[in-house]
Amino acid sequence: MKKLLALFVLLLASVPASAFTYSYTGSPYGAPANFTVCGTGNCGNFAAAGRVTVQFVTPLRLPANLVLSDIGPLVTSFTSSDGLTTYASGDANVRVHSVQVSTDASGAVIDALIVVERWQVAGAVHAINDRLDFLQITPGFSTFAIHNAFCTGLGVSPAGTADSCLTAGTDTATSAGTGVPSAPIALLAAIAAQVPTLSEYALMLLAALMALAAVGALRRNGHTRA
């Protein structure tokens, strides 16, 4: 009986929690301004077809009627790319500068200000002139990506992330890509997990558990034959 109960608990633990995935794909850069002389840092060229992409997950659907509100505490994971650099929530070199959205009465995202950055050199504490990459989605859903900039100001970001670069400069080793306004951030309903339900096997196991419990109760009460 105890083994059956333990197995049932294990099956319940495997049922996915509720999650909603939001996705954004920016417009191609078209004519990026790539570096001319790579004096320092990790230089790279943006492709004309390159673009900013962002995907983030929240445990609940975003609230309605937000006005460029910070949703950082609601985001459980994220990944984004500018075509040269990948920015992921599990990367120790990534810093979240800003993650704000506006929503309509249904909770759909209608505007955003999202800025994430990645230090090129690992470390918990960085210094002025350290090199970094960053991307941003600006209100109106335009995009901007910078590769191999140098930091000119350090501190805690508006999203509350320490060791962030608050201001940055560019030089001949820096590349930049810009994207014109594109479609808003969308909820990927097809892959958003709904409220958890018991799987078919878990339901079958629950039924067997209840039946065994009923038989045990009858035997204890002396209503079954040996």
C-alpha positions in Angstrom: 0.0 0.0 0.0 2.8 2.4 0.9 4.6 1.6 -2.3 1.5 2.3 -4.3 1.0 5.6 -2.6 4.6 6.6 -3.2 4.3 5.7 -6.9 1.1 7.8 -7.2 2.9 10.8 -5.6 5.7 10.4 -8.1 3.3 10.4 -11.0 1.7 13.6 -9.7 5.1 15.2 -9.4 5.7 14.6 -13.1 2.6 16.5 -14.2 3.8 19.9 -15.6 3.0 23.1 -13.8 1.1 25.9 -15.5 3.3 28.1 -17.8 2.7 30.6 -20.5 5.3 31.3 -23.1 5.6 34.7 -24.8 7.6 35.2 -28.0 8.8 38.1 -30.1 10.6 38.2 -33.5 12.0 41.5 -34.7 12.5 42.8 -38.2 15.8 42.0 -40.1 18.6 44.6 -39.6 18.8 45.3 -43.3 22.0 47.3 -43.2 23.9 46.8 -40.0 26.8 49.1 -39.0 29.6 46.6 -38.4 33.0 47.1 -36.9 35.8 48.6 -39.0 38.9 47.9 -36.8 38.9 45.2 -34.1 41.2 46.7 -31.5 39.8 44.9 -28.5 37.0 42.6 -27.4 35.1 39.9 -29.2 34.3 41.5 -32.5 31.5 40.2 -34.8 29.5 41.2 -37.9 25.7 41.3 -37.8 24.1 39.8 -40.9 21.6 41.8 -42.9 19.1 39.0 -42.3 19.8 39.0 -38.5 17.2 40.0 -36.1 16.3 40.2 -32.4 14.3 37.3 -30.9 13.0 37.1 -27.4 11.1 34.4 -25.6 10.1 34.3 -21.9 7.9 32.2 -19.6 5.5 33.2 -16.8 3.5 30.9 -14.5 0.3 32.9 -15.2 -1.0 34.9 -18.0 0.1 38.5 -17.9 -2.3 40.9 -16.1 -4.5 43.2 -18.1 -4.1 47.0 -18.5 -0.4 47.2 -17.6 1.4 50.4 -18.6 5.1 49.7 -19.2 5.2 47.8 -15.9 8.1 45.7 -14.6 7.2 42.1 -15.0 10.6 40.8 -14.0 9.3 39.0 -10.9 6.8 37.1 -13.0 9.4 35.8 -15.5 10.6 32.3 -14.6 13.0 31.9 -17.6 13.9 33.6 -20.8 16.1 33.3 -23.8 16.9 35.9 -26.5 19.3 36.4 -29.4 20.5 39.2 -31.7 22.0 36.8 -34.2 25.5 37.0 -32.7 24.9 36.6 -28.9 22.5 34.4 -27.0 21.1 35.8 -23.8 19.6 33.2 -21.4 18.4 33.3 -17.8 20.7 30.5 -16.8 23.9 32.4 -18.1 25.9 33.9 -15.2 27.2 36.6 -17.6 23.8 37.9 -18.5 22.2 40.9 -16.8 18.6 42.0 -17.1 18.5 45.7 -17.5 14.8 46.2 -18.0 11.7 44.0 -18.7 8.6 46.2 -18.9 5.4 45.6 -20.9 2.0 47.2 -21.5 -1.1 45.1 -22.0 -4.6 45.6 -23.2 -7.9 44.7 -21.4 -7.4 41.0 -22.4 -3.8 40.8 -21.2 -2.2 40.9 -24.7 1.1 42.6 -24.9 0.8 45.9 -26.8 4.1 47.6 -26.0 7.4 46.7 -24.4 10.8 48.0 -23.2 13.1 45.0 -22.8 16.9 45.4 -22.4 19.3 42.5 -21.7 23.1 42.5 -21.7 25.9 40.0 -21.6 29.4 40.6 -20.3 32.1 39.2 -22.6 34.4 38.4 -19.7 33.0 36.3 -16.9 32.9 37.5 -13.3 30.6 38.6 -10.5 32.1 42.2 -10.5 33.0 44.2 -13.6 34.7 47.5 -14.2 34.5 50.5 -16.4 35.6 49.8 -20.0 34.8 46.0 -19.7 33.3 44.9 -23.0 29.7 43.6 -23.4 26.9 42.9 -25.9 23.3 44.0 -25.4 19.9 44.1 -27.2 16.7 46.0 -26.7 13.1 46.1 -27.7 12.0 49.7 -27.5 8.4 51.0 -27.3 6.7 50.6 -30.6 8.5 47.2 -31.1 11.6 48.5 -32.8 14.9 46.7 -32.0 18.5 47.6 -31.4 21.5 45.3 -30.9 25.1 46.3 -30.0 28.0 43.9 -30.1 31.3 44.6 -28.4 30.5 47.9 -26.7 32.5 49.2 -23.7 30.8 50.0 -20.3 31.0 53.6 -19.1 28.7 53.3 -16.1 28.1 50.5 -13.6 25.4 49.9 -11.0 22.0 48.2 -10.3 19.7 48.1 -13.3 16.1 49.4 -13.3 15.1 45.7 -13.1 17.2 45.4 -9.8 20.1 43.4 -11.3 23.5 44.2 -9.7 26.7 44.4 -11.7 24.9 45.8 -14.7 26.2 48.2 -17.3 24.0 51.3 -17.1 25.6 53.3 -19.9 27.9 52.1 -22.7 30.1 53.6 -25.5 31.0 52.4 -28.9 34.2 52.5 -31.0 35.7 51.0 -34.2 35.4 47.5 -32.7 31.6 47.8 -32.1 28.9 46.5 -34.4 25.2 47.6 -34.4 22.0 46.4 -35.9 18.6 48.1 -35.9 15.2 46.7 -36.8 12.1 48.7 -37.8 8.8 48.2 -35.8 7.4 44.7 -36.1 4.5 42.6 -34.7 4.0 42.7 -30.9 5.0 40.0 -28.4 2.6 37.1 -28.8 1.4 34.4 -26.4 2.3 31.0 -27.8 -1.0 29.4 -26.8 -0.1 26.1 -28.6 2.7 25.4 -26.1 1.4 27.1 -23.0 0.6 24.5 -20.4 -2.8 24.8 -19.0 -3.9 24.1 -15.4 -2.4 20.7 -14.5 -4.7 17.7 -14.8 -4.0 14.1 -13.8 -2.7 11.9 -16.6 -4.5 8.8 -17.7 -2.1 6.6 -15.8 -2.3 8.6 -12.7 -6.1 8.4 -12.8 -5.9 4.6 -13.2 -3.5 4.4 -10.3 -5.7 6.6 -8.2 -8.7 4.3 -8.9 -6.6 1.2 -7.9 -5.4 2.9 -4.7 -9.0 3.8 -3.7 -10.1 0.2 -4.4 -7.3 -1.2 -2.3 -8.1 1.3 0.5 -11.8 0.2 0.4 -10.8 -3.5 0.6 -8.5 -2.8 3.5 -11.2 -0.9 5.4 -13.7 -3.8 4.9 -11.2 -6.4 6.2 -10.5 -4.3 9.3 -14.2 -4.1 10.0 -14.6 -7.8 9.6 -16.8 -7.7 6.4 -14.7 -10.0 4.2 -13.9 -13.7 4.4 -10.4 -15.0 5.0 
